[in-house]
Amino acid sequence: MIAVADPIKPTAKTAVEALKALGLKVAMVTGDAKRTAQAIAARLGIETVEAEVLPDGKAQIVQRLAAGGRKIAFVGDGINDAPALATADVGIAIGTGTDVAIESAAVVLMSGDPNGVVRAIGLSRATMRNIGQNLFWAFAYNIALIPVAAGALYAVNGTLLSPMLAAGAMALSSVFVVTNALRLKGYQPAAPAIRAMGMQALNSPN
């Protein structure tokens, strides 16, 4: 007897756990047989399974899951994933997959490690937080100092802001915003995701 199986990637389970730790719901959409898909999903801890789905059916499922205003990220690597990758709010292609999938996706992971999905989502959230911080401080800084530069305090205590100091203050605002943005270079996944991604190493006999 000969048995053939497509093995689960070693980091797949930890990636699913890390995505759940980020507050995301994970679903499996596959063209494989239902029993096979359910067995794999059980091992990975995935509750929602759509099996025996044709390529155009994957795109329809993405549209159905998006009902109610949900934002959908679809991860795929094959030709049959291309319609769903193009339909999802964010298509994430595995870099080791087909060219068609890569062309259809908005994000391409250069490696085949599923944990790259966790890092990509975490980094995107950190980037949006950083943009919000920069906008807040830039507006607050300008709202506070522009009236002073315009002479708002002159009638109160005779204070005037010299053009040289005003230029320096404006440059300092830009330095603050750029420095805050550069913090993204040292990005690390949030603590729950780090713990989930580290489970495999902790449980390893080595």
C-alpha atoms as a printed R data frame, in Angstrom:
    type eleno elety resid chain resno       x      y       z
1   ATOM     1    CA   MET     A     1   0.000  0.000   0.000
2   ATOM     2    CA   ILE     A     2   1.252  3.470  -0.871
3   ATOM     3    CA   ALA     A     3  -0.047  6.564   0.918
4   ATOM     4    CA   VAL     A     4   0.531 10.091  -0.361
5   ATOM     5    CA   ALA     A     5  -0.039 13.161   1.798
6   ATOM     6    CA   ASP     A     6   0.630 16.895   1.629
7   ATOM     7    CA   PRO     A     7   2.280 17.604   5.010
8   ATOM     8    CA   ILE     A     8   1.305 20.595   7.124
9   ATOM     9    CA   LYS     A     9   4.001 23.250   7.356
10  ATOM    10    CA   PRO     A    10   5.727 23.047  10.773
11  ATOM    11    CA   THR     A    11   4.833 26.667  11.607
12  ATOM    12    CA   ALA     A    12   1.222 26.549  10.373
13  ATOM    13    CA   LYS     A    13  -0.349 25.781  13.761
14  ATOM    14    CA   THR     A    14   1.595 28.497  15.562
15  ATOM    15    CA   ALA     A    15   0.650 30.968  12.819
16  ATOM    16    CA   VAL     A    16  -3.059 30.187  13.282
17  ATOM    17    CA   GLU     A    17  -2.729 30.598  17.060
18  ATOM    18    CA   ALA     A    18  -0.896 33.899  16.602
19  ATOM    19    CA   LEU     A    19  -3.596 35.209  14.244
20  ATOM    20    CA   LYS     A    20  -6.238 34.337  16.828
21  ATOM    21    CA   ALA     A    21  -4.148 36.118  19.467
22  ATOM    22    CA   LEU     A    22  -4.387 39.233  17.265
23  ATOM    23    CA   GLY     A    23  -8.182 38.971  17.488
24  ATOM    24    CA   LEU     A    24  -8.730 37.602  13.981
25  ATOM    25    CA   LYS     A    25 -11.061 34.801  12.907
26  ATOM    26    CA   VAL     A    26  -9.385 32.142  10.756
27  ATOM    27    CA   ALA     A    27 -11.219 30.125   8.080
28  ATOM    28    CA   MET     A    28  -9.996 27.467   5.638
29  ATOM    29    CA   VAL     A    29 -11.222 27.618   2.037
30  ATOM    30    CA   THR     A    30  -9.935 24.737  -0.068
31  ATOM    31    CA   GLY     A    31 -10.662 22.607  -3.082
32  ATOM    32    CA   ASP     A    32  -9.677 19.447  -1.208
33  ATOM    33    CA   ALA     A    33 -12.152 16.774  -0.131
34  ATOM    34    CA   LYS     A    34 -14.312 17.663   2.867
35  ATOM    35    CA   ARG     A    35 -13.004 14.911   5.174
36  ATOM    36    CA   THR     A    36  -9.391 15.803   4.408
37  ATOM    37    CA   ALA     A    37 -10.005 19.503   4.962
38  ATOM    38    CA   GLN     A    38 -11.793 18.912   8.270
39  ATOM    39    CA   ALA     A    39  -8.974 16.672   9.498
40  ATOM    40    CA   ILE     A    40  -6.344 19.302   8.684
41  ATOM    41    CA   ALA     A    41  -8.463 22.090  10.183
42  ATOM    42    CA   ALA     A    42  -8.884 20.116  13.420
43  ATOM    43    CA   ARG     A    43  -5.118 19.744  13.731
44  ATOM    44    CA   LEU     A    44  -4.611 23.472  13.151
45  ATOM    45    CA   GLY     A    45  -7.436 24.653  15.404
46  ATOM    46    CA   ILE     A    46  -9.543 26.151  12.582
47  ATOM    47    CA   GLU     A    47 -13.299 26.029  13.199
48  ATOM    48    CA   THR     A    48 -14.649 27.385   9.891
49  ATOM    49    CA   VAL     A    49 -14.005 25.113   6.889
50  ATOM    50    CA   GLU     A    50 -15.199 25.445   3.286
51  ATOM    51    CA   ALA     A    51 -14.120 22.385   1.266
52  ATOM    52    CA   GLU     A    52 -14.475 21.100  -2.301
53  ATOM    53    CA   VAL     A    53 -14.594 24.691  -3.555
54  ATOM    54    CA   LEU     A    54 -13.840 25.625  -7.164
55  ATOM    55    CA   PRO     A    55 -11.700 28.708  -7.952
56  ATOM    56    CA   ASP     A    56 -14.673 30.985  -8.672
57  ATOM    57    CA   GLY     A    57 -16.381 29.573  -5.568
58  ATOM    58    CA   LYS     A    58 -13.492 30.840  -3.418
59  ATOM    59    CA   ALA     A    59 -14.163 34.385  -4.586
60  ATOM    60    CA   GLN     A    60 -17.854 33.967  -3.808
61  ATOM    61    CA   ILE     A    61 -17.046 32.714  -0.302
62  ATOM    62    CA   VAL     A    62 -14.811 35.742   0.262
63  ATOM    63    CA   GLN     A    63 -17.714 37.989  -0.736
64  ATOM    64    CA   ARG     A    64 -20.060 36.088   1.584
65  ATOM    65    CA   LEU     A    65 -17.658 36.302   4.529
66  ATOM    66    CA   ALA     A    66 -17.294 40.031   3.895
67  ATOM    67    CA   ALA     A    67 -21.029 40.556   4.476
68  ATOM    68    CA   GLY     A    68 -21.745 42.844   7.392
69  ATOM    69    CA   GLY     A    69 -18.721 45.035   6.811
70  ATOM    70    CA   ARG     A    70 -16.043 42.474   7.675
71  ATOM    71    CA   LYS     A    71 -12.577 43.073   6.258
72  ATOM    72    CA   ILE     A    72 -11.160 39.944   4.626
73  ATOM    73    CA   ALA     A    73  -7.534 38.984   4.107
74  ATOM    74    CA   PHE     A    74  -7.092 35.935   1.874
75  ATOM    75    CA   VAL     A    75  -3.858 33.947   1.816
76  ATOM    76    CA   GLY     A    76  -3.089 31.723  -1.164
77  ATOM    77    CA   ASP     A    77  -0.343 30.495  -3.446
78  ATOM    78    CA   GLY     A    78  -2.003 28.717  -6.386
79  ATOM    79    CA   ILE     A    79  -3.618 29.596  -9.699
80  ATOM    80    CA   ASN     A    80  -6.998 28.598  -8.257
81  ATOM    81    CA   ASP     A    81  -6.525 31.177  -5.462
82  ATOM    82    CA   ALA     A    82  -6.129 34.129  -7.845
83  ATOM    83    CA   PRO     A    83  -9.859 35.104  -8.027
84  ATOM    84    CA   ALA     A    84 -10.163 35.113  -4.230
85  ATOM    85    CA   LEU     A    85  -6.888 37.029  -3.821
86  ATOM    86    CA   ALA     A    86  -8.199 39.715  -6.159
87  ATOM    87    CA   THR     A    87 -11.633 39.814  -4.468
88  ATOM    88    CA   ALA     A    88 -10.462 40.074  -0.846
89  ATOM    89    CA   ASP     A    89  -9.803 43.430   0.816
90  ATOM    90    CA   VAL     A    90  -6.191 42.302   1.153
91  ATOM    91    CA   GLY     A    91  -4.774 39.464  -0.937
92  ATOM    92    CA   ILE     A    92  -1.644 37.891   0.553
93  ATOM    93    CA   ALA     A    93   0.347 35.623  -1.760
94  ATOM    94    CA   ILE     A    94   3.064 33.229  -0.667
95  ATOM    95    CA   GLY     A    95   6.218 34.134  -2.595
96  ATOM    96    CA   THR     A    96   6.967 30.497  -3.315
97  ATOM    97    CA   GLY     A    97   3.602 30.140  -5.122
98  ATOM    98    CA   THR     A    98   2.553 30.691  -8.718
99  ATOM    99    CA   ASP     A    99   3.112 33.890 -10.689
100 ATOM   100    CA   VAL     A   100  -0.641 34.298 -11.209
101 ATOM   101    CA   ALA     A   101  -1.270 34.326  -7.447
102 ATOM   102    CA   ILE     A   102   1.568 36.792  -6.886
103 ATOM   103    CA   GLU     A   103   0.213 39.150  -9.566
104 ATOM   104    CA   SER     A   104  -3.298 38.994  -8.065
105 ATOM   105    CA   ALA     A   105  -2.222 39.803  -4.505
106 ATOM   106    CA   ALA     A   106  -1.620 43.132  -2.804
107 ATOM   107    CA   VAL     A   107   1.008 41.681  -0.453
108 ATOM   108    CA   VAL     A   108   3.655 39.085  -1.307
109 ATOM   109    CA   LEU     A   109   5.502 37.151   1.399
110 ATOM   110    CA   MET     A   110   8.980 36.308   0.146
111 ATOM   111    CA   SER     A   111   9.238 33.102   2.189
112 ATOM   112    CA   GLY     A   112   6.819 30.213   2.559
113 ATOM   113    CA   ASP     A   113   6.573 30.623   6.347
114 ATOM   114    CA   PRO     A   114   2.915 31.164   7.411
115 ATOM   115    CA   ASN     A   115   4.149 33.282  10.319
116 ATOM   116    CA   GLY     A   116   4.895 35.932   7.700
117 ATOM   117    CA   VAL     A   117   1.136 36.562   7.570
118 ATOM   118    CA   VAL     A   118   1.166 37.328  11.296
119 ATOM   119    CA   ARG     A   119   4.085 39.716  10.918
120 ATOM   120    CA   ALA     A   120   2.523 41.448   7.905
121 ATOM   121    CA   ILE     A   121  -0.799 42.064   9.684
122 ATOM   122    CA   GLY     A   122   0.894 43.144  12.904
123 ATOM   123    CA   LEU     A   123   3.208 45.511  11.034
124 ATOM   124    CA   SER     A   124   0.306 47.029   9.084
125 ATOM   125    CA   ARG     A   125  -1.546 47.723  12.336
126 ATOM   126    CA   ALA     A   126   1.578 49.253  13.878
127 ATOM   127    CA   THR     A   127   2.003 51.436  10.771
128 ATOM   128    CA   MET     A   128  -1.566 52.739  10.974
129 ATOM   129    CA   ARG     A   129  -1.105 53.507  14.696
130 ATOM   130    CA   ASN     A   130   2.118 55.341  13.868
131 ATOM   131    CA   ILE     A   131   0.399 57.415  11.171
132 ATOM   132    CA   GLY     A   132  -2.363 58.323  13.627
133 ATOM   133    CA   GLN     A   133   0.216 59.395  16.238
134 ATOM   134    CA   ASN     A   134   2.097 61.527  13.724
135 ATOM   135    CA   LEU     A   135  -1.067 63.245  12.526
136 ATOM   136    CA   PHE     A   136  -2.192 63.955  16.091
137 ATOM   137    CA   TRP     A   137   1.121 65.432  17.225
138 ATOM   138    CA   ALA     A   138   1.630 67.404  14.004
139 ATOM   139    CA   PHE     A   139  -1.822 68.991  14.307
140 ATOM   140    CA   ALA     A   140  -1.443 69.607  18.052
141 ATOM   141    CA   TYR     A   141   2.011 71.107  17.576
142 ATOM   142    CA   ASN     A   142   0.854 73.476  14.836
143 ATOM   143    CA   ILE     A   143  -2.391 74.449  16.579
144 ATOM   144    CA   ALA     A   144  -0.377 75.388  19.680
145 ATOM   145    CA   LEU     A   145   2.526 77.246  18.044
146 ATOM   146    CA   ILE     A   146   1.069 78.947  14.949
147 ATOM   147    CA   PRO     A   147  -0.982 81.412  17.054
148 ATOM   148    CA   VAL     A   148   2.157 82.150  19.115
149 ATOM   149    CA   ALA     A   149   4.167 82.747  15.925
150 ATOM   150    CA   ALA     A   150   1.360 85.039  14.704
151 ATOM   151    CA   GLY     A   151   1.673 87.166  17.871
152 ATOM   152    CA   ALA     A   152  -1.246 85.898  19.932
153 ATOM   153    CA   LEU     A   153   0.738 86.421  23.161
154 ATOM   154    CA   TYR     A   154   1.872 89.933  22.300
155 ATOM   155    CA   ALA     A   155  -1.290 91.518  23.653
156 ATOM   156    CA   VAL     A   156  -0.985 89.510  26.882
157 ATOM   157    CA   ASN     A   157   2.662 89.857  27.893
158 ATOM   158    CA   GLY     A   158   4.427 91.338  24.876
159 ATOM   159    CA   THR     A   159   5.945 88.027  23.784
160 ATOM   160    CA   LEU     A   160   6.911 87.678  20.138
161 ATOM   161    CA   LEU     A   161   8.428 84.571  18.528
162 ATOM   162    CA   SER     A   162  11.402 85.431  16.375
163 ATOM   163    CA   PRO     A   163  11.445 84.051  12.811
164 ATOM   164    CA   MET     A   164  14.593 82.061  13.640
165 ATOM   165    CA   LEU     A   165  12.937 80.303  16.591
166 ATOM   166    CA   ALA     A   166   9.763 79.729  14.566
167 ATOM   167    CA   ALA     A   167  11.790 78.052  11.806
168 ATOM   168    CA   GLY     A   168  13.600 75.928  14.379
169 ATOM   169    CA   ALA     A   169  10.317 74.882  15.985
170 ATOM   170    CA   MET     A   170   8.910 73.898  12.590
171 ATOM   171    CA   ALA     A   171  11.987 71.810  11.816
172 ATOM   172    CA   LEU     A   172  11.723 70.170  15.238
173 ATOM   173    CA   SER     A   173   8.166 69.107  14.415
174 ATOM   174    CA   SER     A   174   9.385 67.339  11.277
175 ATOM   175    CA   VAL     A   175  12.215 65.666  13.199
176 ATOM   176    CA   PHE     A   176   9.745 64.357  15.781
177 ATOM   177    CA   VAL     A   177   7.425 62.897  13.123
178 ATOM   178    CA   VAL     A   178  10.275 61.238  11.206
179 ATOM   179    CA   THR     A   179  11.817 59.838  14.385
180 ATOM   180    CA   ASN     A   180   8.491 58.370  15.458
181 ATOM   181    CA   ALA     A   181   8.076 56.750  12.027
182 ATOM   182    CA   LEU     A   182  11.580 55.245  12.214
183 ATOM   183    CA   ARG     A   183  10.514 53.280  15.286
184 ATOM   184    CA   LEU     A   184   8.789 50.891  12.862
185 ATOM   185    CA   LYS     A   185  12.223 49.588  11.856
186 ATOM   186    CA   GLY     A   186  12.404 47.877  15.245
187 ATOM   187    CA   TYR     A   187   8.902 46.404  15.025
188 ATOM   188    CA   GLN     A   188   8.273 43.161  16.917
189 ATOM   189    CA   PRO     A   189   4.949 41.245  17.047
190 ATOM   190    CA   ALA     A   190   2.714 42.000  20.043
191 ATOM   191    CA   ALA     A   191   3.238 39.882  23.159
192 ATOM   192    CA   PRO     A   192   0.328 37.425  22.593
193 ATOM   193    CA   ALA     A   193   1.477 36.794  19.030
194 ATOM   194    CA   ILE     A   194   5.097 36.354  20.143
195 ATOM   195    CA   ARG     A   195   4.011 33.761  22.716
196 ATOM   196    CA   ALA     A   196   1.963 31.878  20.126
197 ATOM   197    CA   MET     A   197   4.781 31.968  17.572
198 ATOM   198    CA   GLY     A   198   7.230 30.749  20.212
199 ATOM   199    CA   MET     A   199   5.192 27.722  21.322
200 ATOM   200    CA   GLN     A   200   6.800 25.448  18.780
201 ATOM   201    CA   ALA     A   201  10.293 26.298  20.026
202 ATOM   202    CA   LEU     A   202   9.283 25.863  23.655
203 ATOM   203    CA   ASN     A   203   7.723 22.448  22.943
204 ATOM   204    CA   SER     A   204  10.663 21.269  20.871
205 ATOM   205    CA   PRO     A   205  12.842 18.560  22.451
206 ATOM   206    CA   ASN     A   206  15.879 20.606  21.447
